[in-house]
Amino acid sequence: MKAELHDYDIFPKVFPVGKEIKITVKPLGKHAEFQNPENMTVMIFGLNDGSPNDYPERHNGTEVAFEFDGSVHFSFAFPTEQRYFVRFFDKESNKRFLQLSVYALEEDLCGRYPFKGDLHMHSFRSDGGQAPEIVAANYRKYGYDFMALTDHRRYYPSLELIDSFKDVPIEMNLIPGEEVHMPKAPGFINDVHIVNFGSNFSVNALVEGSQNEEAGTDKKYRSYNGADCPDVMTVEQFRAEVCALAEKLDIPEGIERFAYACCVWEFEKIREGGGLGIFCHPYWISNLYQVPASFTDYMLETHPFDAFEVLGGESYYEQNGFQTLKYYEMKSKGINFPIVGSTDTHQSFNSSKGFVAETMVFAPKNEKDSIISSIKDYYSVAIDTIGSDYKLVGDFRLSVYARFLLEDFFPLHDELCFEEGRAMKDYACGVEGAKETLEFIGGRMKKQREKYFAF
């Protein structure tokens, strides 16, 4: 966290362009108190507008009148969308002694709050290391606002997770999900990894197989509400449907017809359930590339998916580096699609390796349908968290805004998340008083958003 965030609170931090906004700067502790406000000047500078010494015709740098009651209060209409620095100077020396940041937004982003999340991870119900409820608690401690547990071939662990916190007020959005793998046989192979994020029913459980053998075919294990989902079909019926679809699709020579048609079938089923279908990690090296390069190219050109997992899973360059390059290459050709970043983690504690990626979504609400529709409408960026400093992938405008948020909002947000995550883990482990703690701290994230975002 930047030092000034420890010492001063500035709010609101984000607001509409062109509207006069009252800004408050509050010292956080006696050590940060303003000593000589009568000898202080407050000025506003737009980061995009250049140094006033070198570009004086741009008139960057506006002095504002302020009121003082221990805190500083001033009003200003910020003219364009960008980050602004609020700078404090000593009048006598003309030296700057404090700089804080705020951000003005155009209308389309106003009313959209930033939420960090993960759309692809595993528990011990498949090949992960922890129970679903522990995974969620750990992720909350790291600052995640939403997540879907996406165990291999299994939807019911995500329902188990949601059920485990149903009796306590938490502000983490737990979304149903699964990683989809349909039955294979010679001539009927599709090993493209697809994540079902948020569908109201399981795609794996549509066909006879491992999930139904483990959990049974009762709809309470196969659907979000325990009622609405298609009947289970035989493997032969499934293959017949995919083969019929392959006949309808114009699949070029050299592209595996069943595999591609199976991907299309899976994405259609995910959308049928109101979910987001994600094409995952084609440059993952599993012996060789997990998906042949020409198949990946065709998937990206036709993009039957709803979102591309541009970041996730591994820290070596071939995976996320090549996926990022492919994303920008497609954009240069006029082919665009929504993107996400996910950890694809199998251990929910942040080891020395660290998590790999996350997604920032700009959505009106931290609710499943709002998150999904916002991603589909291109209001998301992927965040590479492999190195000591993060990197952003996505639309330039959103990435610039996300950079500000990661520096000036999310460190404060993550402190509250950590406290809720600790209480969630205590609750999951049966610690006395954990429920009361969650009830006491409930609603703080909402209040924080309302404080910092003047929408």
C-alpha positions as CSV (number, residue, x, y, z in Angstrom):
1,M,0.0,0.0,0.0
2,K,1.3,3.5,-0.8
3,A,2.3,5.5,2.2
4,E,-0.2,8.2,1.7
5,L,-3.1,5.7,1.8
6,H,-2.0,4.9,5.4
7,D,-2.0,8.6,6.4
8,Y,-4.8,10.3,4.5
9,D,-8.3,9.3,3.4
10,I,-9.6,11.1,0.3
11,F,-13.2,10.6,-0.7
12,P,-15.0,10.2,-3.0
13,K,-12.2,8.8,-5.2
14,V,-14.3,8.2,-8.4
15,F,-17.0,10.4,-9.8
16,P,-18.6,11.6,-13.1
17,V,-16.8,13.9,-15.5
18,G,-18.1,17.5,-15.5
19,K,-20.1,17.4,-12.3
20,E,-19.0,19.5,-9.4
21,I,-17.9,17.1,-6.6
22,K,-17.2,17.9,-3.0
23,I,-13.9,16.2,-2.1
24,T,-12.8,15.6,1.5
25,V,-9.2,14.9,2.6
26,K,-9.0,13.5,6.2
27,P,-5.8,12.9,8.1
28,L,-5.6,9.5,9.6
29,G,-3.8,10.1,12.9
30,K,-2.2,13.0,14.8
31,H,1.0,12.5,12.9
32,A,-0.7,13.4,9.6
33,E,-2.6,16.5,10.8
34,F,-2.3,19.6,8.6
35,Q,-0.1,22.0,10.7
36,N,-0.5,25.3,8.9
37,P,-3.5,25.2,6.7
38,E,-3.4,29.0,6.2
39,N,0.0,28.6,4.5
40,M,-1.2,25.7,2.3
41,T,-2.2,25.7,-1.4
42,V,-4.3,22.9,-3.0
43,M,-4.1,22.3,-6.7
44,I,-5.6,19.9,-9.2
45,F,-3.5,18.4,-12.1
46,G,-4.6,16.0,-14.8
47,L,-2.2,13.2,-15.3
48,N,-2.9,13.1,-19.1
49,D,-2.3,16.8,-19.6
50,G,1.4,17.1,-19.3
51,S,3.7,19.3,-17.2
52,P,2.6,22.9,-17.1
53,N,6.3,24.0,-17.4
54,D,6.6,22.2,-20.8
55,Y,3.1,22.6,-22.1
56,P,1.8,25.9,-20.6
57,E,-0.9,26.3,-23.3
58,R,-2.7,23.4,-21.8
59,H,-3.2,25.3,-18.5
60,N,-2.8,22.2,-16.4
61,G,-2.9,22.9,-12.7
62,T,-5.9,24.6,-11.1
63,E,-5.8,26.1,-7.6
64,V,-8.9,25.4,-5.6
65,A,-10.4,27.2,-2.6
66,F,-10.9,25.0,0.4
67,E,-12.5,24.9,3.8
68,F,-10.7,23.5,6.8
69,D,-12.1,21.8,10.0
70,G,-9.2,19.5,10.6
71,S,-10.0,17.9,7.3
72,V,-9.7,19.7,3.9
73,H,-12.9,20.2,1.8
74,F,-13.1,21.6,-1.7
75,S,-15.4,21.4,-4.7
76,F,-14.3,21.0,-8.3
77,A,-15.7,19.9,-11.7
78,F,-13.2,17.6,-13.3
79,P,-13.4,18.2,-17.0
80,T,-12.3,15.0,-18.7
81,E,-11.9,11.3,-18.0
82,Q,-8.5,10.6,-16.4
83,R,-6.6,10.3,-13.2
84,Y,-6.2,13.6,-11.3
85,F,-3.6,14.4,-8.7
86,V,-4.6,16.5,-5.7
87,R,-1.4,18.2,-4.7
88,F,-0.7,20.2,-1.5
89,F,2.0,22.9,-1.5
90,D,3.6,25.0,1.2
91,K,3.0,28.6,0.1
92,E,6.3,30.0,1.4
93,S,8.6,27.4,-0.2
94,N,6.3,26.3,-3.0
95,K,7.3,22.8,-2.2
96,R,4.8,19.9,-2.6
97,F,4.3,17.9,0.6
98,L,1.4,15.6,-0.3
99,Q,-0.2,14.1,-3.4
100,L,-3.4,12.1,-3.6
101,S,-5.3,10.6,-6.6
102,V,-8.9,10.7,-7.8
103,Y,-10.5,9.6,-11.1
104,A,-13.2,11.1,-13.2
105,L,-15.3,8.8,-15.5
106,E,-17.4,9.2,-18.6
107,E,-21.1,8.3,-18.2
108,D,-20.9,4.7,-19.4
109,L,-18.6,3.7,-16.5
110,C,-20.5,5.6,-13.9
111,G,-22.7,3.1,-11.9
112,R,-20.2,0.3,-12.7
113,Y,-18.2,-0.7,-9.6
114,P,-14.9,-2.7,-9.9
115,F,-15.1,-6.2,-8.6
116,K,-12.1,-8.6,-8.5
117,G,-12.8,-12.3,-9.0
118,D,-11.7,-15.7,-10.2
119,L,-13.7,-17.8,-12.6
120,H,-11.6,-21.0,-12.6
121,M,-10.3,-22.9,-9.5
122,H,-10.4,-26.3,-7.9
123,S,-11.0,-28.0,-4.6
124,F,-10.3,-31.4,-3.2
125,R,-13.5,-32.7,-4.8
126,S,-11.4,-33.0,-8.0
127,D,-7.6,-32.4,-7.9
128,G,-7.3,-29.4,-5.6
129,G,-6.0,-29.4,-2.1
130,Q,-8.7,-27.9,0.2
131,A,-12.4,-28.2,0.9
132,P,-14.7,-25.9,-1.1
133,E,-15.5,-23.6,1.9
134,I,-11.8,-23.3,2.8
135,V,-11.0,-22.3,-0.8
136,A,-13.6,-19.5,-0.7
137,A,-12.4,-18.2,2.7
138,N,-8.8,-18.1,1.5
139,Y,-9.7,-16.3,-1.7
140,R,-11.7,-13.8,0.3
141,K,-8.6,-13.1,2.4
142,Y,-6.7,-12.2,-0.8
143,G,-9.3,-9.6,-1.9
144,Y,-11.6,-11.5,-4.2
145,D,-15.2,-10.3,-4.5
146,F,-16.6,-13.2,-6.5
147,M,-15.5,-16.7,-7.4
148,A,-16.7,-19.9,-9.0
149,L,-15.5,-23.3,-7.9
150,T,-14.9,-25.2,-11.1
151,D,-13.9,-28.7,-10.3
152,H,-13.1,-31.1,-13.1
153,R,-16.3,-32.9,-14.3
154,R,-18.1,-31.8,-11.2
155,Y,-20.7,-29.1,-10.6
156,Y,-22.0,-30.2,-7.2
157,P,-18.9,-29.0,-5.3
158,S,-19.8,-25.4,-6.2
159,L,-23.3,-26.0,-4.8
160,E,-21.8,-27.5,-1.7
161,L,-19.7,-24.3,-1.3
162,I,-22.7,-22.0,-1.7
163,D,-24.7,-24.1,0.8
164,S,-21.9,-23.9,3.4
165,F,-22.3,-20.2,3.8
166,K,-26.1,-19.9,3.3
167,D,-26.8,-19.1,6.9
168,V,-24.4,-16.2,7.4
169,P,-24.2,-12.7,5.7
170,I,-21.1,-12.6,3.5
171,E,-20.4,-10.1,0.8
172,M,-18.4,-12.5,-1.3
173,N,-20.4,-13.6,-4.3
174,L,-20.2,-17.4,-4.7
175,I,-21.2,-18.5,-8.2
176,P,-21.8,-22.1,-9.4
177,G,-19.5,-23.6,-11.9
178,E,-17.5,-26.5,-13.2
179,E,-14.7,-27.4,-15.7
180,V,-16.4,-29.4,-18.5
181,H,-15.0,-32.6,-19.8
182,M,-17.4,-34.7,-21.9
183,P,-17.1,-38.5,-22.4
184,K,-14.4,-39.7,-24.8
185,A,-14.1,-42.7,-27.1
186,P,-12.0,-43.4,-30.2
187,G,-13.2,-41.0,-32.9
188,F,-15.2,-39.0,-30.3
189,I,-12.4,-37.1,-28.5
190,N,-12.5,-33.5,-27.3
191,D,-9.9,-32.4,-24.7
192,V,-10.4,-28.7,-25.0
193,H,-10.9,-27.4,-21.5
194,I,-14.0,-25.3,-21.1
195,V,-15.2,-23.6,-17.9
196,N,-18.9,-23.3,-17.2
197,F,-19.2,-20.1,-15.1
198,G,-22.6,-19.5,-13.6
199,S,-24.9,-21.7,-15.6
200,N,-28.0,-22.7,-13.6
201,F,-27.3,-26.4,-14.4
202,S,-24.4,-28.7,-14.9
203,V,-23.2,-29.5,-18.4
204,N,-21.1,-32.4,-17.2
205,A,-24.2,-34.0,-15.6
206,L,-26.2,-33.8,-18.8
207,V,-24.6,-37.0,-19.9
208,E,-24.1,-40.3,-18.0
209,G,-20.7,-40.2,-16.4
210,S,-18.6,-39.6,-13.3
211,Q,-20.5,-36.7,-11.7
212,N,-23.8,-38.6,-11.8
213,E,-22.0,-41.7,-10.5
214,E,-20.6,-39.8,-7.5
215,A,-23.5,-37.5,-6.6
216,G,-26.5,-39.1,-8.3
217,T,-28.9,-37.7,-10.9
218,D,-31.1,-35.8,-8.5
219,K,-31.6,-32.3,-9.7
220,K,-30.4,-30.8,-6.4
221,Y,-26.9,-32.0,-7.4
222,R,-27.2,-30.9,-11.1
223,S,-28.9,-27.5,-10.9
224,Y,-28.5,-24.2,-9.0
225,N,-32.0,-24.1,-7.8
226,G,-32.5,-27.8,-7.4
227,A,-35.2,-28.0,-10.1
228,D,-34.5,-26.5,-13.5
229,C,-32.2,-28.6,-15.7
230,P,-32.5,-30.9,-18.7
231,D,-32.8,-34.7,-18.2
232,V,-29.7,-36.9,-18.3
233,M,-28.9,-38.4,-21.7
234,T,-27.0,-41.5,-22.6
235,V,-23.5,-41.2,-24.0
236,E,-24.9,-42.4,-27.4
237,Q,-27.5,-39.7,-27.4
238,F,-24.8,-37.1,-26.6
239,R,-22.5,-38.2,-29.4
240,A,-25.4,-38.3,-31.9
241,E,-26.3,-34.7,-31.0
242,V,-22.7,-33.5,-31.4
243,C,-22.3,-35.4,-34.7
244,A,-25.5,-33.9,-36.0
245,L,-24.2,-30.5,-35.1
246,A,-20.9,-31.1,-36.8
247,E,-22.8,-31.8,-40.0
248,K,-24.4,-28.4,-39.8
249,L,-21.2,-26.5,-39.1
250,D,-18.8,-25.4,-41.8
251,I,-15.7,-26.9,-40.3
252,P,-12.6,-26.6,-42.5
253,E,-10.3,-29.5,-43.4
254,G,-7.6,-30.1,-40.7
255,I,-9.8,-29.1,-37.8
256,E,-11.2,-32.1,-35.7
257,R,-14.9,-32.0,-36.5
258,F,-16.2,-33.8,-33.4
259,A,-13.9,-31.8,-31.1
260,Y,-14.9,-28.4,-32.5
261,A,-18.6,-29.4,-32.6
262,C,-18.4,-30.6,-29.0
263,C,-17.0,-27.2,-28.0
264,V,-19.9,-25.4,-29.7
265,W,-22.4,-27.8,-28.1
266,E,-20.9,-27.2,-24.6
267,F,-21.0,-23.4,-25.1
268,E,-24.6,-23.5,-26.3
269,K,-25.6,-25.6,-23.2
270,I,-23.8,-23.2,-20.9
271,R,-25.6,-20.2,-22.4
272,E,-28.9,-22.1,-22.2
273,G,-28.4,-22.2,-18.5
274,G,-27.6,-18.5,-18.3
275,G,-23.8,-19.0,-17.8
276,L,-20.6,-17.8,-19.3
277,G,-18.6,-20.3,-21.4
278,I,-14.9,-19.8,-21.2
279,F,-12.2,-21.2,-23.5
280,C,-9.3,-22.0,-21.3
281,H,-5.5,-22.2,-21.5
282,P,-4.8,-23.5,-25.0
283,Y,-1.1,-22.8,-24.6
284,W,-0.8,-24.9,-21.5
285,I,2.0,-27.4,-22.1
286,S,0.6,-30.8,-21.0
287,N,3.4,-32.9,-22.6
288,L,2.8,-30.7,-25.7
289,Y,0.4,-27.8,-26.2
290,Q,-2.9,-28.9,-24.7
291,V,-4.7,-27.7,-27.9
292,P,-3.1,-27.9,-31.4
293,A,-2.1,-24.4,-32.5
294,S,-4.2,-24.5,-35.7
295,F,-7.3,-25.6,-33.6
296,T,-6.7,-22.7,-31.2
297,D,-6.5,-20.2,-34.1
298,Y,-9.8,-21.5,-35.5
299,M,-11.4,-21.2,-32.1
300,L,-10.2,-17.6,-31.8
301,E,-11.3,-16.7,-35.3
302,T,-14.8,-18.1,-34.9
303,H,-15.0,-17.5,-31.1
304,P,-18.0,-19.7,-30.3
305,F,-17.1,-19.1,-26.6
306,D,-18.3,-16.1,-24.4
307,A,-14.9,-15.3,-23.0
308,F,-11.3,-16.2,-23.5
309,E,-9.1,-17.1,-20.5
310,V,-6.2,-14.9,-21.7
311,L,-4.4,-15.4,-18.4
312,G,-4.3,-18.3,-16.0
313,G,-2.9,-21.4,-14.6
314,E,0.9,-21.3,-15.1
315,S,3.7,-18.9,-14.7
316,Y,5.9,-19.8,-17.7
317,Y,5.8,-17.5,-20.6
318,E,4.4,-19.9,-23.3
319,Q,1.0,-20.0,-21.7
320,N,0.0,-16.5,-20.7
321,G,2.5,-14.7,-22.9
322,F,1.3,-16.4,-26.1
323,Q,-2.3,-16.2,-25.1
324,T,-1.9,-12.4,-24.6
325,L,-0.1,-12.1,-27.9
326,K,-2.9,-14.0,-29.7
327,Y,-5.5,-11.8,-28.1
328,Y,-3.9,-8.7,-29.4
329,E,-3.2,-10.3,-32.8
330,M,-6.9,-11.1,-33.1
331,K,-7.8,-7.5,-32.2
332,S,-5.5,-6.2,-34.8
333,K,-7.4,-8.3,-37.4
334,G,-10.8,-6.9,-36.2
335,I,-11.7,-10.0,-34.2
336,N,-12.6,-9.1,-30.6
337,F,-14.0,-11.2,-27.7
338,P,-14.3,-10.7,-24.0
339,I,-11.4,-11.8,-21.8
340,V,-10.9,-13.0,-18.2
341,G,-7.9,-14.0,-16.1
342,S,-8.1,-16.8,-13.5
343,T,-5.7,-18.6,-11.2
344,D,-6.8,-22.1,-12.1
345,T,-5.4,-22.9,-8.7
346,H,-5.3,-26.2,-7.0
347,Q,-4.0,-24.8,-3.7
348,S,-5.9,-21.9,-2.3
349,F,-3.2,-20.6,-0.1
350,N,-0.9,-18.0,-1.7
351,S,2.4,-19.9,-1.8
352,S,5.8,-18.4,-2.7
353,K,4.8,-19.0,-6.3
354,G,1.7,-16.8,-5.8
355,F,-1.5,-16.7,-7.7
356,V,-1.2,-16.2,-11.5
357,A,-4.1,-14.0,-12.5
358,E,-7.4,-12.5,-11.7
359,T,-10.2,-10.6,-13.4
360,M,-11.5,-7.1,-12.7
361,V,-15.1,-6.6,-13.8
362,F,-16.9,-3.3,-14.0
363,A,-20.5,-4.2,-13.1
364,P,-23.5,-2.5,-11.5
365,K,-23.8,-5.2,-8.9
366,N,-21.7,-8.0,-7.4
367,E,-24.3,-10.5,-8.6
368,K,-24.0,-13.4,-10.9
369,D,-26.1,-12.1,-13.8
370,S,-24.5,-8.6,-13.5
371,I,-21.0,-10.0,-13.6
372,I,-21.7,-12.3,-16.6
373,S,-23.5,-9.6,-18.6
374,S,-20.7,-7.1,-17.9
375,I,-18.0,-9.5,-19.1
376,K,-20.0,-10.2,-22.2
377,D,-20.3,-6.5,-22.8
378,Y,-16.5,-6.1,-22.6
379,Y,-16.3,-4.5,-19.2
380,S,-13.5,-6.6,-17.9
381,V,-9.7,-6.7,-17.8
382,A,-7.3,-9.5,-16.9
383,I,-4.6,-9.0,-14.3
384,D,-1.3,-10.8,-14.5
385,T,-0.1,-11.2,-10.9
386,I,2.9,-13.5,-11.6
387,G,5.7,-11.0,-10.9
388,S,6.4,-8.5,-8.2
389,D,4.4,-5.9,-10.1
390,Y,1.1,-6.8,-11.9
391,K,0.4,-6.3,-15.6
392,L,-2.9,-5.6,-17.2
393,V,-4.4,-7.2,-20.4
394,G,-7.4,-5.7,-22.2
395,D,-8.9,-2.5,-23.4
396,F,-6.5,0.4,-23.0
397,R,-9.1,2.7,-21.4
398,L,-10.2,0.2,-18.9
399,S,-6.7,-0.8,-18.1
400,V,-5.7,2.8,-17.3
401,Y,-8.6,3.0,-14.9
402,A,-7.8,-0.4,-13.4
403,R,-4.3,0.7,-12.7
404,F,-5.6,3.6,-10.6
405,L,-7.9,1.3,-8.8
406,L,-5.2,-1.2,-8.0
407,E,-3.1,1.5,-6.5
408,D,-5.6,3.8,-4.8
409,F,-8.7,1.7,-4.0
410,F,-8.1,-2.0,-3.8
411,P,-5.5,-1.9,-1.0
412,L,-8.2,-0.4,1.2
413,H,-10.8,-2.8,-0.1
414,D,-8.5,-5.8,0.4
415,E,-8.1,-5.0,4.1
416,L,-11.8,-5.5,4.6
417,C,-11.8,-8.6,2.5
418,F,-9.1,-10.1,4.7
419,E,-11.1,-9.7,7.8
420,E,-14.2,-11.3,6.3
421,G,-12.1,-14.1,4.9
422,R,-10.6,-14.9,8.3
423,A,-14.1,-15.0,9.8
424,M,-15.4,-17.2,6.9
425,K,-12.6,-19.7,7.6
426,D,-13.4,-19.7,11.3
427,Y,-17.0,-20.3,10.5
428,A,-16.2,-23.1,8.2
429,C,-14.1,-24.7,10.9
430,G,-16.7,-24.3,13.6
431,V,-15.0,-21.7,15.6
432,E,-17.2,-20.2,18.3
433,G,-18.3,-16.6,17.6
434,A,-17.5,-16.6,13.9
435,K,-21.1,-16.2,12.8
436,E,-21.5,-13.2,15.1
437,T,-18.3,-11.7,13.7
438,L,-19.7,-12.1,10.2
439,E,-23.0,-10.5,11.2
440,F,-21.2,-7.6,12.9
441,I,-18.9,-6.8,9.9
442,G,-21.6,-7.4,7.2
443,G,-22.3,-4.6,4.8
444,R,-18.9,-2.9,5.1
445,M,-17.9,-3.5,1.5
446,K,-21.2,-1.8,0.3
447,K,-20.6,1.2,2.6
448,Q,-17.0,1.5,1.3
449,R,-18.2,1.5,-2.3
450,E,-20.7,4.2,-1.5
451,K,-18.1,6.3,0.2
452,Y,-15.5,6.1,-2.6
453,F,-17.7,6.0,-5.7
454,A,-20.0,9.0,-6.2
455,F,-22.4,7.5,-8.7
